[in-house]
Amino acid sequence: MDVRRGGHHLGRWARQTATVWLAVLAAGLLGLSPAWQAVEQGGFDLLTRWTAPGPSGLPITVVLIDEESMAHLGRQWPWPRSLHAQLLTQLKSAGAAVVAFDVLF
């Protein structure tokens, strides 16, 4: 009798484990699909807007590095760190109290 119970318990455990692994595999494959990525990115954008602190009373300037900027400087990306240093020097001279870079170096 104990063997039968143990076997039944083991069988149920194996089914549950297989179900969990199939769910993990399905979620992983779904996560790779372009449709899911679009949903995920849209959800992230929506949550970002909902949780944004709102307009700031501080004077904030965003410096955009775009194709026009690169053409003006005659350089393509990535820029040398010395060029970023020159930008920081100019921003400090202009009165910037804080500068944040969102760049993958």
Secondary structure as GFF3:
##gff-version 3
##sequence-region A 1 105
A	DSSP	alpha_helix	2	32	.	.	.	ID=ss1
A	DSSP	alpha_helix	34	51	.	.	.	ID=ss2
A	DSSP	alpha_helix	67	73	.	.	.	ID=ss3
A	DSSP	alpha_helix	81	93	.	.	.	ID=ss4
###
